[in-house]
Amino acid sequence: MIQNTAAPDALKIIPLGGLHEIGKNTCVFEYGDEIILLDAGLAFPTDGMHGVNIVLPDMTYLRENRHKIKGMIVTHGHEDHIGGIPFHLKQFDIPVIYGPRLAMALLEGKLEEAGVSDRTEIRTVRPRDIVRIGSYFFVEFIRNTHSIADSFTVAIHTPVGIVVHTGDFKFDHTPVDGEFFDFQKLAEYGEKGVHCLISDSTNSEVPGFTPSERAVFPNLDRIFSQAQGRLLVTTFASSVHRINMILELAKKHNRVVSVIGRSMLNVIAHARNLGYIKCEDDLLQPLHMTHKLPDSSVLILTTGSQGEPMSAMTRIANGEHRQVKARQGDTIVFSANPIPGNTIAVVNTIDKLMMQGAKVVYGKDQGIHVSGHGCQEDQKLMIGLTRPRFFLPVHGEHRMLVKHSQTAQSTGIPAENMVIIDNGDVIELGKDSIRKAGKVPAGIELVDTSRSGMVNDKVLKERQQLAGDGIVTIAATVDEAGHLFSKPEVHLRGVVSAVERPALQTKVEETIQAVLRDRWKDFARELEGQIEMDWAGLQVQIERELHRLLKRELQSNPLLVFLMQNPEPVAVKSTTPTRQRSAVKVAS
């Protein structure tokens, strides 16, 4: 049940993702009968989400209010900000999406691949462009600096005042692409009066300023100059600035570059078309051409910096890549730090590469990666430039939000003018107040893209049971008189048990016999001289008793699949097919 007690003349701000977590950033702005969305990202599954490829926020509120949606603002092209859009468009239309050129180029490809490009209109914006969405919202796009090119902070003009959403940001004074943060425009809004600042909290626990992206250049230069054999470099596919520097260094050190990994190829293609990556055509060569060159002239740029199972670097580490094998003399550079949850996968990949004789360069002490998010001093500068009356920390885990609010208080914003919020909280922003005013559904939706379907709670629980306790399959044939036609077949997979198989099979047979003896009359009814069987009801009853038996005897909770069939009938009328074969999964 959706609870919402916001006043009708207040702006409602409803985050559906990105709070108390890293990823799936999605925020709703609602005034009257109009909604605009800011970003719609995805996250990646945790270890317990077996077979899940993508995690999305629960979009129940938007499905129920689809008639109010007037448009969307996109701040930049990272997956945790645009990756969910194709999935959402399968459920509801978004009339128009405004965003930077690179993000919109990446999004167009996603929408075409998903077959939903006809469900919205994509419009690109440039710095200081102002767009109107619906009757109540005007949005100005302000250039900021982040780890991806073409990134924006936005100023949203609403009936209650100006709301500035920072998007992901840091203050980079020497940006690789020469596109500087628009300090002047932020300061202008500070002079006009910013009603509320909604700000990125990712690095709120880290003191100081975040270093410039250019800070990694001399360290990469040193590593490249020392490499005698092949260079393999992995980084985030979306790190356009980092890729630009890697290509620049490859040319400096007389190496040709071969790119592997679909996402890396896709981003580089779009970034080159838009001018964010500049390099000569002959610098980039197909992988098969590099086999003819000396190792000292080759650089392979690849995906897999986070140990993703299907990425190119992980397949190289596992010896499963068809064209590239790690070997003695290779220098492999991880120009990225593991994001939370990926550390084990990354170190396992590094170990496997080292075992094959490669020299692997990784870690914070190497100075080959910097964050795209501002630290405490960046956050103070943002607050100082915008001088907001009210403050909402977003984009981060709970402790990060709390720390960011403390930083804001140190700059003079009163504690009563800010709130720590969670996904689904309805924030009521009035002309003179900010408060929580109810809650909407804000769970998760799981996607199995390899099978083009959503993974519901029941399926996920079954997969967790399979992984934890295994599966037991029991097949039995029951005749029309209520007798077992033959001994049941029992198969265990992934089950650890002290019970011997013959003893378990005997107990299964005894359990089924007991149900048939004691409950047969409940499911076989004689009507007008004929027997009418409730085979489905009988099957459910046997399953219940078998599940109790397995839980008691095995001291675990395996997934049970019970298959029941009956031989050809003599002269009966049945409510189900006479050769009934079914598989019902019982989970506690």
RAHU-V740451 format. One record per residue. RES is the residue in one letter. BURIAL is 1 if it has 9 or more other C-alpha atoms within 8 Angstrom, else 0. Layout:
RES/BURIAL  RES/BURIAL
//
This chain:
M/0  I/0  Q/0  N/1  T/0  A/1  A/0  P/0  D/0  A/1  L/1  K/1  I/1  I/1  P/1  L/1  G/1  G/1  L/1  H/1  E/1  I/1  G/1  K/1  N/1  T/1  C/1  V/1  F/1  E/1  Y/1  G/0  D/0  E/1  I/1  I/1  L/1  L/1  D/1  A/1  G/1  L/1  A/1  F/0  P/1  T/0  D/0  G/0  M/1  H/0  G/0  V/1  N/1  I/1  V/1  L/1  P/1  D/1  M/1  T/0  Y/1  L/0  R/1  E/0  N/0  R/1  H/0  K/0  I/1  K/1  G/1  M/1  I/1  V/1  T/1  H/1  G/1  H/1  E/1  D/1  H/1  I/1  G/1  G/1  I/1  P/1  F/0  H/1  L/1  K/0  Q/0  F/0  D/1  I/1  P/1  V/1  I/1  Y/1  G/1  P/1  R/1  L/1  A/1  M/1  A/1  L/1  L/1  E/1  G/0  K/1  L/1  E/1  E/0  A/1  G/0  V/1  S/1  D/0  R/1  T/1  E/1  I/1  R/1  T/1  V/1  R/0  P/0  R/0  D/0  I/0  V/0  R/0  I/1  G/0  S/0  Y/1  F/1  F/1  V/1  E/1  F/1  I/1  R/1  N/1  T/1  H/1  S/1  I/1  A/1  D/1  S/1  F/1  T/1  V/1  A/1  I/1  H/1  T/1  P/0  V/1  G/1  I/1  V/1  V/1  H/1  T/1  G/1  D/1  F/1  K/1  F/1  D/1  H/0  T/1  P/1  V/1  D/0  G/0  E/0  F/1  F/1  D/1  F/0  Q/0  K/0  L/1  A/1  E/0  Y/1  G/1  E/0  K/0  G/1  V/1  H/1  C/1  L/1  I/1  S/1  D/1  S/1  T/1  N/1  S/1  E/1  V/0  P/0  G/0  F/1  T/1  P/0  S/1  E/1  R/0  A/1  V/1  F/1  P/0  N/1  L/1  D/1  R/0  I/0  F/1  S/0  Q/0  A/1  Q/1  G/1  R/1  L/1  L/1  V/1  T/1  T/1  F/1  A/1  S/1  S/1  V/1  H/1  R/1  I/1  N/1  M/1  I/1  L/1  E/1  L/1  A/1  K/1  K/0  H/0  N/0  R/1  V/1  V/1  S/1  V/1  I/1  G/1  R/0  S/0  M/1  L/1  N/1  V/1  I/1  A/0  H/1  A/1  R/1  N/0  L/1  G/0  Y/1  I/1  K/0  C/0  E/0  D/0  D/0  L/1  L/1  Q/1  P/0  L/1  H/0  M/0  T/1  H/0  K/0  L/0  P/0  D/0  S/1  S/1  V/1  L/1  I/1  L/1  T/1  T/1  G/1  S/1  Q/1  G/1  E/1  P/0  M/0  S/1  A/1  M/1  T/1  R/1  I/1  A/1  N/1  G/0  E/0  H/1  R/0  Q/0  V/0  K/1  A/1  R/0  Q/0  G/1  D/1  T/1  I/1  V/1  F/1  S/1  A/1  N/1  P/1  I/0  P/0  G/0  N/1  T/1  I/0  A/1  V/1  V/0  N/1  T/1  I/1  D/0  K/1  L/1  M/1  M/0  Q/1  G/1  A/1  K/1  V/1  V/1  Y/1  G/1  K/0  D/0  Q/0  G/1  I/1  H/1  V/1  S/0  G/1  H/1  G/1  C/1  Q/1  E/1  D/1  Q/1  K/1  L/0  M/0  I/1  G/0  L/1  T/1  R/1  P/1  R/1  F/1  F/1  L/1  P/1  V/1  H/1  G/1  E/1  H/1  R/0  M/1  L/1  V/1  K/1  H/1  S/1  Q/0  T/1  A/1  Q/1  S/0  T/1  G/0  I/1  P/0  A/0  E/0  N/1  M/1  V/1  I/1  I/0  D/0  N/1  G/1  D/1  V/1  I/1  E/1  L/1  G/1  K/0  D/0  S/0  I/1  R/0  K/1  A/1  G/1  K/1  V/1  P/1  A/1  G/0  I/0  E/1  L/1  V/1  D/1  T/1  S/0  R/0  S/0  G/0  M/0  V/1  N/0  D/0  K/0  V/0  L/1  K/1  E/1  R/1  Q/1  Q/1  L/1  A/0  G/0  D/1  G/1  I/1  V/1  T/1  I/1  A/1  A/1  T/1  V/1  D/1  E/1  A/0  G/1  H/1  L/1  F/0  S/0  K/0  P/1  E/1  V/1  H/0  L/1  R/0  G/0  V/1  V/0  S/0  A/0  V/0  E/0  R/0  P/0  A/0  L/1  Q/1  T/0  K/1  V/1  E/1  E/0  T/1  I/1  Q/1  A/0  V/1  L/1  R/0  D/0  R/0  W/1  K/0  D/0  F/1  A/1  R/1  E/0  L/0  E/0  G/0  Q/1  I/1  E/1  M/1  D/1  W/1  A/0  G/0  L/1  Q/1  V/0  Q/1  I/1  E/1  R/1  E/1  L/1  H/1  R/0  L/1  L/1  K/1  R/0  E/0  L/1  Q/0  S/0  N/1  P/1  L/1  L/1  V/1  F/1  L/1  M/1  Q/1  N/1  P/1  E/0  P/1  V/0  A/0  V/0  K/0  S/1  T/0  T/1  P/0  T/1  R/0  Q/1  R/0  S/0  A/0  V/0  K/0  V/1  A/0  S/0
//
